Structures are given as structure tokens and as C-alpha cells.
Amino acid sequence: MEIERKFFIDESHEMPNLSFVQHCEIEQYYLTIQPEIRLRRISTNQDHCVITVKGEGTLEREEIEFEISKDVFENLQKAKMGNIIQKIRYQIPLDNELVAELDIYKGELAGLKTVEVEFLSVEAACDFSNHLPNWFGKEITEDKKYKNKYLACAYALK
């Protein structure tokens, strides 16, 4: 089960220094959005490719993920719907052993910045409202148009 909250960035506040923060480049696309089937290549020192099936929902939803080869990732691009999403993801440590995943989008979505935090329980996710970093902006957890599957299709329609 994936339990996460998603926010815009409040650029009026100072962001954490990203110079020493672990980060990776992500390239992802979708085979379908109902059910949601996503393929992702994560580039750090070595590429890592996964296929993910996600259930419906916003704060809480099922998620199943399997590792796949680079060849499978590239071959399935022929069947993709929408466009490929490219972003840099920074993993910023927070209090209580939480991690903020800051996504800075590239390409067609350049300028969009979001941050997600995953939780072990719905209660912990709700309690997080009392501990929001000041650089977290408006919450968009419930706004489906900011889910990556819709971003991939929405900018493909331009």
C-alpha cells in the first residue's frame, strides 16, 4: 500500500541546499491509465528500470512494482500513451525518518516542481500537517490533474 501526500513548492521560502542531496534522473511513461501501468527508468550511477501497477486513490492506494530490463523498458515505449515524463528527483531527509521527494520536471513540464512524502500509515500522513516544512506550498494530494499519469496525457494533447 502506498500512502503519500503531494504538494507544490512555496518558492517564497528558502529551499534546502540541494548540493549534497541524493538525486536521480527519472524517465517514465504509461501503458494505460485505467488501470495505471507505469514504466520508469531511474538513472543514478547505473540505470534501474521498473514497471509499476497502481490502484485508484489519492492519499492511499495499492502499488505493485517489478524490476524489468532496459530492453523491455525501451521496447514497450512503442505502446506508450501520452508523452514521456522527465524529472530530477531529490531525496531530502526530514524529521521522523521521513523523506521529501522533490521532483523538478524537465521538457514540456519544465517549471513544475512538486514534493511528495510517503508514510507508513494514514495516521502518520494526517499528523504530518503539524510538521510541514515551510517550503511546502499548497497541497495537491487530492487534485488528480497533478498525478503523473494525467500530466503525461494532458501535455500530449497540446
Contacts in CASP RR format, 6 or more apart in sequence:
PFRMAT RR
TARGET T0000
AUTHOR 0000-0000-0000
METHOD contacts of the structure
MODEL  1
MEIERKFFIDESHEMPNLSFVQHCEIEQYYLTIQPEIRLRRISTNQDHCV
ITVKGEGTLEREEIEFEISKDVFENLQKAKMGNIIQKIRYQIPLDNELVA
ELDIYKGELAGLKTVEVEFLSVEAACDFSNHLPNWFGKEITEDKKYKNKY
LACAYALK
1 60 0 8 1.000
1 61 0 8 1.000
1 62 0 8 1.000
1 63 0 8 1.000
2 54 0 8 1.000
2 60 0 8 1.000
2 61 0 8 1.000
2 62 0 8 1.000
2 63 0 8 1.000
2 118 0 8 1.000
3 59 0 8 1.000
3 60 0 8 1.000
3 118 0 8 1.000
3 119 0 8 1.000
3 120 0 8 1.000
3 121 0 8 1.000
3 122 0 8 1.000
3 124 0 8 1.000
3 125 0 8 1.000
4 59 0 8 1.000
4 116 0 8 1.000
4 117 0 8 1.000
4 118 0 8 1.000
4 119 0 8 1.000
4 125 0 8 1.000
4 141 0 8 1.000
5 59 0 8 1.000
5 116 0 8 1.000
5 117 0 8 1.000
5 119 0 8 1.000
5 125 0 8 1.000
5 128 0 8 1.000
5 139 0 8 1.000
5 141 0 8 1.000
6 114 0 8 1.000
6 115 0 8 1.000
6 116 0 8 1.000
6 139 0 8 1.000
6 140 0 8 1.000
6 141 0 8 1.000
6 146 0 8 1.000
7 114 0 8 1.000
7 115 0 8 1.000
7 116 0 8 1.000
7 132 0 8 1.000
7 136 0 8 1.000
7 137 0 8 1.000
7 138 0 8 1.000
7 139 0 8 1.000
7 140 0 8 1.000
7 141 0 8 1.000
8 113 0 8 1.000
8 114 0 8 1.000
8 115 0 8 1.000
8 137 0 8 1.000
8 138 0 8 1.000
8 140 0 8 1.000
9 15 0 8 1.000
9 102 0 8 1.000
9 113 0 8 1.000
9 114 0 8 1.000
9 115 0 8 1.000
9 135 0 8 1.000
9 136 0 8 1.000
9 137 0 8 1.000
10 134 0 8 1.000
10 135 0 8 1.000
10 136 0 8 1.000
10 137 0 8 1.000
10 138 0 8 1.000
13 134 0 8 1.000
13 135 0 8 1.000
14 135 0 8 1.000
15 135 0 8 1.000
16 92 0 8 1.000
16 135 0 8 1.000
18 90 0 8 1.000
18 92 0 8 1.000
18 102 0 8 1.000
21 90 0 8 1.000
21 91 0 8 1.000
21 92 0 8 1.000
22 90 0 8 1.000
22 91 0 8 1.000
23 88 0 8 1.000
23 89 0 8 1.000
23 90 0 8 1.000
23 91 0 8 1.000
24 42 0 8 1.000
24 43 0 8 1.000
24 44 0 8 1.000
24 88 0 8 1.000
24 89 0 8 1.000
25 42 0 8 1.000
25 43 0 8 1.000
25 86 0 8 1.000
25 87 0 8 1.000
25 88 0 8 1.000
25 89 0 8 1.000
26 40 0 8 1.000
26 41 0 8 1.000
26 42 0 8 1.000
26 43 0 8 1.000
26 85 0 8 1.000
26 86 0 8 1.000
26 87 0 8 1.000
26 88 0 8 1.000
26 89 0 8 1.000
26 103 0 8 1.000
27 40 0 8 1.000
27 41 0 8 1.000
27 43 0 8 1.000
27 84 0 8 1.000
27 85 0 8 1.000
27 86 0 8 1.000
28 38 0 8 1.000
28 39 0 8 1.000
28 40 0 8 1.000
28 41 0 8 1.000
28 84 0 8 1.000
28 85 0 8 1.000
28 148 0 8 1.000
28 152 0 8 1.000
29 38 0 8 1.000
29 39 0 8 1.000
29 77 0 8 1.000
29 80 0 8 1.000
29 81 0 8 1.000
29 82 0 8 1.000
29 83 0 8 1.000
29 84 0 8 1.000
29 85 0 8 1.000
29 152 0 8 1.000
30 36 0 8 1.000
30 37 0 8 1.000
30 38 0 8 1.000
30 39 0 8 1.000
30 80 0 8 1.000
30 81 0 8 1.000
30 82 0 8 1.000
30 149 0 8 1.000
30 152 0 8 1.000
30 153 0 8 1.000
31 37 0 8 1.000
31 38 0 8 1.000
31 39 0 8 1.000
31 76 0 8 1.000
31 79 0 8 1.000
31 80 0 8 1.000
31 81 0 8 1.000
32 81 0 8 1.000
33 81 0 8 1.000
33 149 0 8 1.000
33 150 0 8 1.000
33 153 0 8 1.000
35 53 0 8 1.000
35 54 0 8 1.000
35 55 0 8 1.000
36 52 0 8 1.000
36 53 0 8 1.000
36 54 0 8 1.000
36 55 0 8 1.000
36 56 0 8 1.000
36 149 0 8 1.000
37 51 0 8 1.000
37 52 0 8 1.000
37 53 0 8 1.000
38 51 0 8 1.000
38 52 0 8 1.000
38 53 0 8 1.000
38 54 0 8 1.000
38 148 0 8 1.000
38 149 0 8 1.000
39 49 0 8 1.000
39 50 0 8 1.000
39 51 0 8 1.000
39 52 0 8 1.000
39 68 0 8 1.000
39 73 0 8 1.000
39 76 0 8 1.000
39 77 0 8 1.000
39 80 0 8 1.000
40 49 0 8 1.000
40 50 0 8 1.000
40 51 0 8 1.000
40 52 0 8 1.000
41 47 0 8 1.000
41 48 0 8 1.000
41 49 0 8 1.000
41 70 0 8 1.000
41 73 0 8 1.000
42 48 0 8 1.000
42 49 0 8 1.000
42 50 0 8 1.000
47 70 0 8 1.000
48 67 0 8 1.000
49 67 0 8 1.000
49 68 0 8 1.000
49 69 0 8 1.000
49 70 0 8 1.000
49 72 0 8 1.000
49 73 0 8 1.000
50 65 0 8 1.000
50 66 0 8 1.000
50 67 0 8 1.000
50 68 0 8 1.000
51 65 0 8 1.000
51 66 0 8 1.000
51 68 0 8 1.000
51 72 0 8 1.000
52 63 0 8 1.000
52 64 0 8 1.000
52 65 0 8 1.000
52 66 0 8 1.000
53 63 0 8 1.000
53 64 0 8 1.000
53 65 0 8 1.000
54 61 0 8 1.000
54 62 0 8 1.000
54 63 0 8 1.000
54 64 0 8 1.000
55 61 0 8 1.000
55 62 0 8 1.000
55 63 0 8 1.000
58 141 0 8 1.000
58 142 0 8 1.000
58 144 0 8 1.000
59 122 0 8 1.000
59 125 0 8 1.000
59 141 0 8 1.000
59 142 0 8 1.000
60 122 0 8 1.000
60 125 0 8 1.000
77 84 0 8 1.000
81 152 0 8 1.000
81 153 0 8 1.000
81 156 0 8 1.000
82 152 0 8 1.000
82 153 0 8 1.000
82 156 0 8 1.000
83 108 0 8 1.000
83 152 0 8 1.000
83 155 0 8 1.000
83 156 0 8 1.000
84 152 0 8 1.000
85 105 0 8 1.000
85 109 0 8 1.000
85 148 0 8 1.000
85 151 0 8 1.000
85 152 0 8 1.000
86 105 0 8 1.000
86 106 0 8 1.000
86 107 0 8 1.000
86 109 0 8 1.000
87 103 0 8 1.000
87 104 0 8 1.000
87 105 0 8 1.000
87 106 0 8 1.000
87 109 0 8 1.000
88 103 0 8 1.000
88 104 0 8 1.000
88 106 0 8 1.000
89 101 0 8 1.000
89 102 0 8 1.000
89 103 0 8 1.000
89 104 0 8 1.000
90 101 0 8 1.000
90 102 0 8 1.000
90 104 0 8 1.000
91 99 0 8 1.000
91 100 0 8 1.000
91 101 0 8 1.000
91 102 0 8 1.000
92 99 0 8 1.000
92 100 0 8 1.000
92 101 0 8 1.000
92 102 0 8 1.000
93 99 0 8 1.000
93 100 0 8 1.000
94 100 0 8 1.000
94 117 0 8 1.000
94 131 0 8 1.000
94 133 0 8 1.000
95 131 0 8 1.000
96 131 0 8 1.000
98 117 0 8 1.000
98 118 0 8 1.000
98 119 0 8 1.000
98 128 0 8 1.000
99 117 0 8 1.000
99 118 0 8 1.000
100 115 0 8 1.000
100 116 0 8 1.000
100 117 0 8 1.000
100 133 0 8 1.000
100 136 0 8 1.000
101 115 0 8 1.000
101 116 0 8 1.000
101 117 0 8 1.000
101 118 0 8 1.000
102 113 0 8 1.000
102 114 0 8 1.000
102 115 0 8 1.000
103 112 0 8 1.000
103 113 0 8 1.000
103 114 0 8 1.000
103 115 0 8 1.000
103 116 0 8 1.000
104 111 0 8 1.000
104 112 0 8 1.000
104 113 0 8 1.000
105 111 0 8 1.000
105 112 0 8 1.000
105 113 0 8 1.000
105 114 0 8 1.000
105 151 0 8 1.000
108 155 0 8 1.000
108 158 0 8 1.000
109 151 0 8 1.000
109 155 0 8 1.000
112 151 0 8 1.000
114 140 0 8 1.000
114 146 0 8 1.000
115 136 0 8 1.000
117 125 0 8 1.000
117 128 0 8 1.000
119 125 0 8 1.000
119 128 0 8 1.000
140 146 0 8 1.000
144 150 0 8 1.000
145 151 0 8 1.000
145 154 0 8 1.000
END
